[in-house]
Amino acid sequence: MFSSSPYDWALIALYFALLAAVWLRRFGAKPSDDDYFVAGRALTLPAFVATLVTTWYGGILGVGEYAYRYGVANWVVFGVPYYVGALLFALFFAKRARESKLFTIPDLLHRHYGRGPATFGALVVFVQSAPAAYVLMLGTLFAAMTGFAFVPCVIAAAVLSVFYVDRGGLRTVVFTDQIQFVLMYGGFALMLAFLFAQHGGLAFLHARVPATHWQWHGGNAPAAIFVWYFIALSTLVDPGFWQRAYAARDPQVAQRGVLWSIAFWIVFDFMTTACGLYARALLPHLSDPVYAFPALARLTLPPIALGLFYLGMIATVMSTIDSYAFIAANTIGRDLLWRLRGERSADAQTTLSRVGLWIATAFAAGLALAEPSIISLWHDLGSVLTPTLLLPVTLALLERGRLGSRTTLALMVIPAVLSLGWVLWKSIPALHHSDYPFSVEPIYVGLTASLLTWLVGLTSRRTGALV
């Protein structure tokens, strides 16, 4: 359970009252397409950084679990690979994305490849964006706070994270992200301050944490870590990055905003990894490490400070759920329903996206209940979706090496089917398989299939066998 202090609960209630006020303020609003989907393409550098930092860092309980189990390897697995991915996006994609003046990744696919690849890409982006892992995380956190059953907590997590986005679109997401940015950093800074004051720093941790927690691999096989450096390539086709780049005030803000965000992620990863080490030192026999941060908070913090830390965790996860649920909603409403129906009405885009928000929310909640493992969701979705989008999107943006519509569709479908088959081979209990076929990770299969299909397509085009 959370805390019996009424002050802690009052802070939580105040936070949700603020979100309700944001929703009421936008009640009856009819924003333009630019305003609803990309915040008028007017994001300043501070707003860009706040919304990207909070959107991309939602896996707080998964990070706590990994840091508790493996120590500084948390940084090597969930930090460094994604910094590299973000840096590549900043250097090669951010400015070009803003200059394109599009709305979504499927827009880019439609411009360069036509309707078929754009439609299939929209389906992939929808699955990629549906924030199932984060709904699962917030539902787990709500269950830890209240003691209520898990299923209603997951449903509440999904609904409470998106209701205020319904009418305001990306402007509302960006506004709430700035509040959540302050809560996110403030909560963990407060926790570290109490931990250091009560127990000291590195000397305390070195004496109480296993030696493997200070090794870069944390006791894991290098191959188990190396695969995340390929999964982190998902950053290049992450719809949250693209949406923020499209919404930036200018191409320079898009690029500098990503670079500044990397610096903020490094700071936050330091705080979360340190808290995970303290949790391991102070709670060595914790039965379920996914509760490392909530358990550490109950052990360490007094009333009010405890409420602020829980708010920091809630804000960290909610800022990711609302952003990705909004992207998934746009994918259903604009990139699938609106485009397939051949609508030309601007109002229809917004209306269909609002319907899509609740479809995406229901899908995310259902997937969260079907796969109750946060890290498994990250691994499996990244392994299937990254090979599907990475090469077609990169070629479209760089305007080099592109293929025709039918070949590009094959370039997306073949890696998707193969990598999904690899994932299902191991993950379906009825098959009783303890490892992937040939002990090869699914993302390697997908990326290899993508590259080979592209090379075959290029060769066929040059010989005139394929258009």
VOGU-3710 file (C-alpha; in Angstrom, 3 decimals, decimal comma):
1> mfssspydwa> 0,000/0,000/0,000  0,947/3,644/-0,510  0,752/5,834/2,590  -1,971/6,656/5,063  -0,918/10,307/5,172  -3,742/12,540/3,925  -1,123/15,031/2,692  0,243/12,506/0,195  -3,194/11,666/-1,126  -4,031/15,383/-1,325
11> lialyfalla> -1,037/15,930/-3,617  -2,152/13,086/-5,883  -5,711/14,460/-5,961  -4,443/17,951/-6,759  -2,474/16,632/-9,718  -5,484/14,897/-11,263  -7,651/17,941/-10,545  -5,162/19,985/-12,559  -5,484/17,570/-15,484  -9,274/17,825/-15,253
21> avwlrrfgak> -8,970/21,621/-15,370  -6,840/21,349/-18,511  -9,556/19,213/-20,108  -12,332/21,604/-19,093  -10,391/24,579/-20,431  -10,315/22,992/-23,888  -13,947/21,836/-23,745  -15,733/22,829/-26,941  -12,493/23,884/-28,667  -12,173/23,319/-32,438
31> psdddyfvag> -8,475/23,601/-33,228  -7,096/23,671/-36,764  -5,228/20,662/-38,174  -1,854/22,307/-37,585  -2,863/23,216/-34,051  -4,306/19,820/-33,162  -1,716/17,535/-34,761  1,541/19,540/-34,527  0,821/22,413/-32,073  0,896/24,982/-34,857
41> raltlpafva> 4,506/23,994/-35,697  5,532/26,537/-33,078  7,352/24,588/-30,339  10,141/26,629/-28,794  13,355/24,993/-27,600  12,320/24,681/-23,889  8,888/23,274/-24,783  10,432/20,897/-27,334  12,957/19,568/-24,803  10,397/19,171/-22,020
51> tlvttwyggi> 7,919/17,268/-24,184  10,520/15,018/-25,850  12,330/14,205/-22,591  9,151/13,257/-20,762  7,605/11,429/-23,717  10,574/9,161/-24,320  11,232/8,275/-20,683  8,195/6,417/-19,463  9,596/3,069/-18,379  10,289/3,995/-14,808
61> lgvgeyayry> 9,344/0,707/-13,125  11,156/-1,344/-15,780  14,253/0,799/-15,262  13,959/0,359/-11,502  13,681/-3,412/-11,871  16,695/-3,632/-14,183  18,862/-1,351/-12,029  17,933/-3,358/-8,929  18,884/-6,629/-10,632  21,951/-5,562/-12,626
71> gvanwvvfgv> 23,201/-2,203/-11,347  25,072/0,117/-13,722  24,278/-2,225/-16,622  20,966/-0,353/-16,604  22,827/2,591/-18,119  24,596/0,380/-20,663  21,321/-1,259/-21,792  18,630/1,419/-21,476  20,808/4,517/-21,679  23,786/4,487/-24,028
81> pyyvgallfa> 22,138/2,673/-27,000  19,269/5,145/-27,010  21,578/8,158/-26,687  23,321/6,917/-29,832  19,973/6,469/-31,596  18,842/9,957/-30,566  22,151/11,444/-31,692  21,763/9,837/-35,115  18,226/11,230/-35,345  19,491/14,708/-34,437
91> lffakrares> 22,325/14,639/-36,940  20,584/13,093/-39,942  16,797/13,201/-39,504  15,588/16,097/-37,335  16,128/19,016/-39,733  14,910/17,092/-42,763  11,766/15,992/-40,911  10,897/19,591/-39,990  11,602/20,854/-43,498  9,192/18,280/-44,943
101> klftipdllh> 6,247/19,962/-43,163  4,372/16,674/-42,843  2,257/15,388/-39,956  3,158/11,716/-39,504  5,520/8,933/-40,602  2,776/7,415/-42,832  2,564/10,833/-44,546  6,225/10,451/-45,474  5,611/6,929/-46,779  2,576/8,074/-48,767
111> rhygrgpatf> 4,504/10,942/-50,374  7,345/8,702/-51,566  5,807/5,245/-52,022  2,056/5,586/-52,353  -0,992/4,258/-50,594  -0,035/0,610/-49,983  3,192/1,191/-48,016  1,600/4,140/-46,226  -1,329/2,004/-45,068  0,860/-0,858/-43,907
121> galvvfvqsa> 3,201/1,647/-42,270  0,240/3,180/-40,457  -0,694/-0,230/-39,020  2,893/-0,684/-37,828  3,052/2,813/-36,323  -0,227/2,180/-34,512  1,097/-0,976/-32,845  4,414/0,749/-32,138  2,702/3,780/-30,582  0,017/2,049/-28,539
131> paayvlmlgt> 1,514/2,583/-25,055  0,837/-0,899/-23,687  4,086/-1,197/-21,708  3,475/2,145/-20,029  -0,178/1,447/-19,261  1,045/-1,780/-17,663  3,600/0,203/-15,659  1,140/2,808/-14,422  -1,450/0,141/-13,610  1,195/-1,696/-11,573
141> lfaamtgfaf> 2,022/1,535/-9,772  -1,643/2,262/-9,032  -2,049/-1,267/-7,661  0,978/-0,761/-5,400  -0,412/2,562/-4,167  -3,997/1,530/-3,525  -3,955/-2,222/-2,962  -6,763/-2,566/-5,529  -6,960/-5,433/-8,037  -4,579/-5,265/-10,987
151> vpcviaaavl> -7,101/-5,253/-13,868  -9,126/-2,190/-12,775  -5,871/-0,384/-12,018  -4,658/-0,979/-15,590  -7,964/0,283/-17,008  -7,852/3,356/-14,760  -4,238/3,995/-15,800  -5,233/4,002/-19,462  -8,267/6,272/-19,083  -6,760/8,785/-16,657
161> svfyvdrggl> -3,720/9,242/-18,891  -5,575/10,292/-22,032  -8,916/11,918/-21,202  -7,465/15,443/-21,097  -5,871/15,061/-24,565  -9,199/14,463/-26,314  -9,960/18,041/-27,357  -6,672/19,883/-27,135  -4,432/17,607/-29,174  -0,676/18,101/-29,158
171> rtvvftdqiq> -0,902/21,538/-27,512  -2,447/19,899/-24,459  0,160/17,136/-24,502  3,001/19,671/-24,607  1,480/21,803/-21,848  1,033/18,877/-19,468  4,457/17,487/-20,395  6,085/20,659/-19,079  4,387/20,172/-15,708  5,300/16,492/-15,717
181> fvlmyggfal> 8,930/17,355/-16,555  9,209/19,327/-13,303  7,560/16,561/-11,272  9,694/13,859/-12,885  13,049/15,458/-12,108  11,934/16,956/-8,811  10,681/13,639/-7,429  13,908/11,732/-8,099  16,150/14,610/-6,992  14,218/14,647/-3,713
191> mlaflfaqhg> 14,636/10,888/-3,282  18,377/11,032/-3,895  18,777/13,893/-1,447  17,084/11,885/1,333  19,061/8,734/0,494  22,399/10,524/0,523  21,578/12,353/3,764  20,507/9,137/5,515  23,090/6,669/4,212  25,937/8,433/2,452
201> glaflharvp> 27,172/7,867/-1,072  29,462/5,480/-2,935  31,137/3,989/0,140  27,754/2,853/1,481  26,713/1,401/-1,881  30,014/-0,390/-2,535  29,758/-2,108/0,837  26,197/-3,355/0,319  25,741/-3,966/-3,413  27,098/-7,080/-5,200
211> athwqwhggn> 30,312/-6,575/-7,157  28,603/-7,538/-10,435  26,354/-4,475/-10,080  29,398/-2,296/-10,808  30,371/-4,200/-13,952  29,206/-2,893/-17,327  27,369/-6,142/-18,112  25,849/-6,671/-14,644  26,532/-10,399/-14,882  24,618/-10,763/-18,169
221> apaaifvwyf> 26,057/-12,372/-21,289  27,382/-9,666/-23,642  25,047/-10,893/-26,403  22,021/-10,166/-24,198  23,188/-6,567/-23,902  24,420/-6,138/-27,455  20,960/-6,843/-28,910  19,604/-3,676/-27,277  21,963/-1,600/-29,412  20,040/-2,842/-32,442
231> ialstlvdpg> 16,636/-2,500/-30,781  17,599/1,115/-29,969  17,629/1,824/-33,714  13,875/2,113/-33,185  14,681/5,683/-32,127  15,165/6,581/-35,785  11,573/5,605/-36,567  10,063/6,527/-33,215  6,852/8,465/-34,006  7,313/10,583/-30,866
241> fwqrayaard> 10,584/11,961/-32,233  9,056/12,590/-35,643  5,981/14,325/-34,271  8,117/16,674/-32,140  10,379/17,411/-35,117  7,327/18,214/-37,269  6,022/20,507/-34,505  9,268/22,434/-33,874  9,339/26,149/-34,640  12,136/25,639/-37,174
251> pqvaqrgvlw> 14,675/22,965/-38,220  17,304/24,322/-35,824  14,986/23,890/-32,839  14,275/20,317/-33,975  17,971/19,431/-34,050  19,124/21,326/-30,960  16,112/20,103/-29,024  17,101/16,466/-29,508  20,708/17,209/-28,506  19,622/18,981/-25,318
261> siafwivfdf> 17,222/16,131/-24,576  20,101/13,640/-24,636  21,836/15,670/-21,928  18,706/15,622/-19,762  18,265/11,874/-20,269  21,841/11,294/-19,096  21,085/13,198/-15,888  17,845/11,324/-15,278  19,465/7,956/-15,977  22,072/8,805/-13,353
271> mttacglyar> 19,322/9,469/-10,821  17,299/6,344/-11,607  20,340/4,055/-11,683  21,538/5,468/-8,358  18,099/4,919/-6,817  18,112/1,338/-8,130  21,466/0,711/-6,440  20,171/2,153/-3,166  17,094/-0,099/-3,448  19,356/-3,141/-3,863
281> allphlsdpv> 21,456/-2,077/-0,878  18,554/-1,342/1,458  16,082/-4,006/0,290  18,259/-6,992/-0,703  15,445/-9,524/-0,370  12,717/-7,682/-2,276  10,402/-10,356/-3,685  9,493/-8,488/-6,878  12,071/-5,939/-8,125  9,502/-4,222/-10,342
291> yafpalarlt> 8,429/-2,533/-7,084  11,987/-1,396/-6,278  11,236/2,328/-6,467  7,860/2,257/-4,655  9,325/0,081/-1,883  12,377/2,327/-1,562  10,132/5,379/-1,306  8,046/3,864/1,491  11,215/2,965/3,379  12,942/6,308/2,960
301> lppialglfy> 10,573/9,238/2,592  8,357/11,024/5,127  4,823/12,226/4,304  4,579/14,913/1,610  8,007/13,925/0,250  6,565/10,445/-0,359  3,611/11,949/-2,208  5,907/14,108/-4,337  8,041/11,114/-5,295  5,002/9,065/-6,275
311> lgmiatvmst> 3,827/12,042/-8,312  7,215/12,041/-10,027  6,781/8,396/-10,999  3,177/8,915/-12,099  4,120/11,949/-14,183  7,015/10,080/-15,806  4,732/7,316/-17,038  1,669/9,423/-17,867  3,686/11,811/-20,017  4,589/8,853/-22,208
321> idsyafiaan> 1,118/7,312/-22,285  -0,646/10,503/-23,357  1,921/11,265/-26,074  1,964/7,827/-27,669  -1,770/7,286/-27,294  -2,257/10,578/-29,158  0,073/9,406/-31,927  -1,769/6,076/-32,144  -5,053/7,991/-32,296  -3,806/10,114/-35,192
331> tigrdllwrl> -2,625/6,977/-36,948  -6,074/5,407/-36,763  -8,067/8,565/-37,403  -5,940/10,372/-39,965  -3,579/7,842/-41,538  -6,043/4,955/-41,782  -9,717/5,947/-41,592  -9,450/9,434/-43,115  -7,059/8,443/-45,900  -8,801/5,153/-46,781
341> rgersadaqt> -12,209/6,864/-46,911  -10,803/9,510/-49,225  -12,056/12,302/-46,954  -11,133/15,849/-47,825  -12,771/17,616/-44,909  -10,254/19,027/-42,430  -12,736/18,612/-39,577  -12,976/14,891/-40,330  -9,282/14,394/-39,512  -9,707/15,749/-36,004
351> tlsrvglwia> -13,021/13,989/-35,392  -11,710/10,605/-36,506  -8,536/11,067/-34,444  -10,606/11,728/-31,333  -12,418/8,441/-31,942  -9,055/6,819/-32,547  -7,816/7,985/-29,148  -10,224/5,677/-27,352  -9,598/2,791/-29,752  -5,867/3,165/-29,086
361> tafaaglala> -6,459/3,354/-25,333  -8,529/0,155/-25,328  -5,924/-1,629/-27,467  -3,071/-0,564/-25,169  -4,937/-1,716/-22,057  -5,759/-5,068/-23,642  -2,169/-5,659/-24,752  -0,900/-4,692/-21,302  -3,145/-7,287/-19,684  -2,130/-9,943/-22,247
371> epsiislwhd> 1,652/-9,520/-21,739  2,380/-8,633/-18,102  6,118/-8,105/-18,630  7,367/-4,600/-19,300  10,809/-5,500/-20,607  9,384/-8,290/-22,791  6,999/-5,820/-24,421  9,880/-3,444/-25,179  12,008/-6,244/-26,564  9,367/-7,935/-28,701
381> lgsvltptll> 7,770/-4,818/-30,183  11,147/-3,247/-30,911  12,387/-6,451/-32,529  9,437/-6,632/-34,936  8,661/-3,014/-35,725  12,140/-1,551/-36,127  13,129/-3,719/-39,150  9,739/-3,016/-40,722  10,101/0,764/-40,829  13,793/1,582/-40,544
391> lpvtlaller> 14,967/1,202/-44,141  11,844/2,518/-45,960  11,670/5,617/-43,739  15,404/6,302/-43,986  15,418/5,985/-47,771  12,363/8,225/-48,083  13,820/10,948/-45,896  17,266/10,873/-47,501  15,687/10,488/-50,980  18,227/7,871/-52,008
401> grlgsrttla> 17,890/4,221/-52,983  14,097/4,273/-53,004  12,133/1,488/-54,690  8,687/1,306/-56,238  5,474/0,972/-54,262  5,074/-2,812/-54,541  8,722/-3,539/-53,781  8,681/-1,175/-50,818  5,600/-2,940/-49,483  7,524/-6,226/-49,696
411> lmvipavlsl> 10,439/-4,487/-47,982  8,117/-3,840/-45,038  6,024/-7,006/-44,966  8,808/-9,609/-45,245  10,842/-8,380/-42,223  7,637/-7,942/-40,213  6,451/-11,492/-40,856  9,840/-13,104/-40,225  10,676/-11,229/-37,028  7,140/-11,727/-35,707
421> gwvlwksipa> 7,418/-15,450/-36,418  10,684/-15,547/-34,479  9,059/-13,795/-31,501  6,011/-16,085/-31,510  8,220/-19,194/-31,724  9,514/-18,484/-28,238  6,691/-16,532/-26,630  3,685/-18,818/-27,249  3,582/-21,159/-24,222  1,902/-23,995/-26,152
431> lhhsdypfsv> 4,955/-24,343/-28,393  7,260/-25,077/-25,420  10,290/-23,433/-27,020  12,884/-21,997/-24,650  14,904/-20,186/-27,307  14,570/-18,549/-30,726  15,208/-20,617/-33,874  18,957/-21,165/-34,282  19,387/-19,041/-31,118  19,186/-15,905/-33,290
441> epiyvgltas> 17,449/-12,794/-31,946  14,381/-11,750/-33,999  15,666/-8,247/-34,698  18,724/-9,681/-36,478  16,424/-11,759/-38,672  14,245/-8,758/-39,467  17,111/-6,378/-40,255  18,828/-8,991/-42,443  15,600/-9,699/-44,316  15,046/-5,958/-44,827
451> lltwlvglts> 18,524/-5,424/-46,239  18,361/-8,466/-48,524  14,919/-7,513/-49,850  16,174/-4,016/-50,625  19,263/-5,339/-52,425  17,120/-7,721/-54,494  14,810/-4,823/-55,321  17,694/-2,618/-56,420  19,155/-5,363/-58,581  15,784/-6,129/-60,186
461> rrtgalv> 15,179/-2,453/-60,905  18,545/-2,071/-62,616  17,915/-5,111/-64,799  14,403/-3,911/-65,611  12,747/-6,941/-63,978  10,884/-4,922/-61,370  9,397/-1,454/-61,122
//
